[in-house]
Amino acid sequence: MNEFKKHQTYQRELQLALGNQYKYFRFVFAKEINNPGYPEFIKKVINRMGRLLKLSGF
């Protein structure tokens, strides 16, 4: 949960920095560069989460 809270804080800071360029849709995994705020591709999220879970031993 701590990591999700850190991520949420980071996204809020990004929103403030980008202003109107960031489209807020309440996604957990949102793009940061191209179309900031829009959802990441599901395959990208699955690959990253799988890698992190493997590293953590889950």
C-alpha positions as CSV (number, residue, x, y, z in Angstrom):
1,M,0.0,0.0,0.0
2,N,2.9,2.3,0.7
3,E,4.1,2.1,-2.9
4,F,0.6,2.9,-4.2
5,K,0.5,5.9,-2.0
6,K,3.9,7.1,-3.2
7,H,2.7,6.6,-6.8
8,Q,-0.5,8.6,-6.1
9,T,1.6,11.4,-4.6
10,Y,3.8,11.4,-7.7
11,Q,0.8,11.5,-10.0
12,R,-0.6,14.5,-8.1
13,E,2.7,16.3,-8.4
14,L,2.8,15.6,-12.1
15,Q,-0.8,16.9,-12.5
16,L,0.3,20.2,-10.8
17,A,3.4,20.5,-13.0
18,L,1.6,19.9,-16.3
19,G,-1.6,21.8,-15.5
20,N,-4.2,21.6,-18.3
21,Q,-2.0,19.2,-20.3
22,Y,-2.7,16.4,-17.8
23,K,-6.2,14.9,-18.3
24,Y,-7.4,13.6,-15.0
25,F,-9.4,10.4,-15.4
26,R,-8.5,8.7,-12.0
27,F,-6.4,5.9,-13.6
28,V,-3.9,4.3,-11.3
29,F,-1.4,3.8,-14.2
30,A,-1.6,6.8,-16.4
31,K,0.7,8.0,-19.1
32,E,3.2,10.6,-18.2
33,I,4.6,11.8,-21.6
34,N,2.3,11.3,-24.6
35,N,-1.3,12.1,-23.6
36,P,-0.6,12.5,-19.9
37,G,-3.4,11.2,-17.7
38,Y,-4.7,8.7,-20.3
39,P,-4.4,5.0,-19.3
40,E,-1.3,3.0,-20.0
41,F,-1.7,0.0,-22.4
42,I,-2.8,-3.0,-20.3
43,K,0.0,-5.2,-21.7
44,K,2.6,-2.7,-20.4
45,V,1.1,-2.8,-16.9
46,I,0.9,-6.6,-16.9
47,N,4.5,-6.9,-18.0
48,R,5.8,-4.5,-15.3
49,M,3.6,-6.0,-12.5
50,G,4.7,-9.5,-13.4
51,R,8.4,-8.5,-13.3
52,L,7.9,-6.7,-9.9
53,L,6.0,-9.6,-8.4
54,K,8.7,-12.0,-9.5
55,L,11.4,-9.8,-8.0
56,S,9.5,-9.6,-4.7
57,G,9.0,-13.3,-4.5
58,F,5.2,-13.4,-4.9
